[in-house]
Amino acid sequence: MLAKKKQILIIGVGGLGVPAAYSLAREGGAGLALNLTLLDPDVVEVSNLPRQVIFGESDLGFPKVIAAAERLSAIFPGTEIEPIQASLVDSNADEIVARSDFVIDATDNPITKFLINDVCVECRIPFVYGGVLGFSGQAMTVLPRSTACLRCLFEEPPDETEVASCREAGIIGPVAGAIGAVQAAEALSFVNDRMPALAGKMLTLDGSQIGRIRLTPIAARVGCRCGAAQANAAAGRIASTAI
């Protein structure tokens, strides 16, 4: 009997999502049992072309998810790719996330990032967070009820003033490419039944200096609604009782 293919959802087909999708499609094309779903509402614009290398001038004005699916399927025909041209919002998040085995947060919107966090925690679907600002990039994998979630770090999303400032700062393409590749590697670890390297750890990349990569353990916050701290404490009590 053939193994059921893992379903990986990539939310955002931009600076992070494109390298992540390319890396995973390549693995699927080489025979790994996975399918991809690409979710993004936008069309290809001229400003995308320098950073999002799978798009060309002929794709301008077309939905990103369709252009990306067609290009990747042509290069890696062994990978099944489902494009969904839509935003992740409260009304569709549960349905879209729940049919996935692993989620890659490749968005640039903090509100959407917290929505991904909350729905994945509720549905108990593991996901990898990613973010880029200027020369700096971050990634962290969340295993619901086991490791820290975004709300363990920040209880609420930033306000609109902070979001606007971040957008003005922009991103550096190679930094986004590196973080997207890291996110794909975390998804591949999960697909191959290995513990993701960034489960409970934040990777920070400083692209302005050579070799500046830092791994920081992130503890689940007591009182966070994700319940990881409580679950770990209960598991510890059970383990200590059994010894």
N, C-alpha and C positions, 0 to 999 in steps of 0.2 A: 504494500500500500504506500502510495506517495505521501510524503509529509505535507501537512497543510502549510501553505505559504503564509509567512508573516506579513501583516499589512502595516506599512509605515506611512504615516501622514506627515507631510511637510506643509506647515502653515506659513506662507510667504515665499514667493519665488523671486527673490531679489539678491542682494549681495551675499546673504547667508544661504538662502534656499537653493540658489543655482549650484554652487559647489557641492552642497550636501546632496542634492538630487543627482548630480553627475556621478559622484562617488558611489552612491547606492545603485544607480542604474547600471554602472559598470560591473558591480558585484552580481547583480541579478542576471546581467547578460552572460556572466561567467558560470552561471548555474546555481547560484545561491537562491534558496526558496523564499523569495520576497516579492511583494507587489508594492507599488508606490501610489499614493494619492497626493496630488498637488492642489493646494487651495490658495487662491489669490484673486482679488477682484479687478486688478489693474491691467492695462494694456501696455505694450512695449513702447517706450519713449526714447528719444534720442539720448537723453541723459543716462539711460540704462546701459547703453552699448559699451562704454569703456570698462565697466566693472562686471557686467553680467554677460560673460563671453560666449554663451551658447546662442545669444540673439544676434541677428544681423539686420542690416537696413531693410531687407525684405520683410522683416517681422514687424516693422513699425505700424502701430495702430491695431495690431492683433492682440487678443488676450494672451497674457504671459503664460498662463497654464497650458493653453493649447499649443502655442509656439514651442514651449519647453518640452511638452509631451511628444510632439511630432519629431523634434530634433533628437531627443534622447532615444526614442523608439527606433529611429533610423540608424543610430550609432550602435545601440545595444538592443537588438530585436528580441532578446530573451526575457526582457523585463516588461511586465504589464504595468502601464501607467494610466491612472484615471485623473483627468483634469476636471476641476470644479472651479468655475469662475464665480466666486462669491467671497464675501467677508465672513469671518467667524464672529457671530453675534449670539446674544443670549438665546434667541429663538431656534438656532440650528446647532449650537455647540454640542449639546448632549448627544444628538443623533450622529453627528460627524465623528466626534472623538470616540464614542463608545464602540464603533465598529473597527477601531484601530488597535493594533498591538503595541505600538510605540509612536510617540509624537515628537516631532522636531519643531520647536518654536523658533522660526526664522523671520519673525515680524520685527517691525521697527516702532510699534505702537505700544507704549506701556500698559494702556487699558486692556488691549488684546492679550498681552503677556499675562496679566493677572487673571483674565478670563480663562486662558489655557491652563494656568496653574490650578484654578479652582475646579474646573470641570474634570481635569485629569485626576486630581485628588479625589473628587467625588466618585468618579468611575473606576478609580484605582488603575489607571493606565499610566505607565512610566513615560516620562518625557525629558528632553534635554533643552534647557534654557540657553539662549545665546543672545549676546548683545554687543554692539560695536559703537564706539563714540570716538571720532578722530582716530588717533593712533592706538587706542586702547580697545581690547576685546575681552569678553568674558564668556564662560560656559560652565554649566552645572547640571548634573542629571538628578532628577527627583524620582525616587521610588516611593510611591504613596504608602503611608503608614509605616515607613521604614527610615527614610532620610528626610532632611530638612527641605521644606518647600520655599517658594519665594516669599510667602507671608511670614515665614520664620525670620527672614531678613528685614523685610519692609512690610509693615502691617497693611499699608494702603498704597495705591499707585501715586506717583508724583502729580502735582497740580499742573495746570495748563501752562503756567509760566516756565516751569522747569522743562516740560516737554518741548516747548517752542525753542528754548535755548539749546537743547540737545539736537534738534533738527537743524538749527543754524550751524552747529559745529560740524555736521556732516560725518562721513566715514571714509576711511582709506581702504581702497579696494583689496590690496593684498592681506590686510588684517581681517577683513570680512571673509576672504577666501580661506584663510587659515582656520578661523573659528567655525565656518561652515563644514570644513573637512573634519574638524574635531567632533562636531555634532554627528556627522555621518559615522565616524568611528565608534561613538557611543551607541548608536543604533545598531551597528553591526555586532558589537559585543552582545547586546541583548538578543539579537536574532540567533547568534551562535551559542546561546545559553551560558555566556560568561558574565561576570559581574562588571558593569560599566565602570571604567576607571574613575569617572567623576561623580559617582554616586556619593552624595554627602560631601563633595569637595568643589570649591570654586576655582577654576583655572582662570588666571588673569594674564593676558599677553600685552606687553608694552612694546608696540611696534616701533617706537622712536629710538630704542636701544637694542643692541645685539644681545641675544640670549636672555632677555628679561621675561621669563615665564615663571609664574608663582602658583603654587597649589596651596589653598587654604581650607582646612577642614571646617565645615559649617555644621554646628550642632542644631538639632531640632529644638525649637523654642517651646518651653513649657507654657501651656495655655493657648498655643496656636491651634486654630480649628482643624488643621490637617491631621492632628492626633498622633503624629509620629513620636513625639516625646513620651506621651502616655503609653503607646504601644511598646516602645522600647523598654520603658520602665517595667511594664507588666511582664515582658519577656525575660527581663533580668531577674525579676522576683521568682518567676517559674523556674528559671535555670538554677538559681541559688537554692531553691527548695529541693530540686532533684538531685543535687550533689550529695 
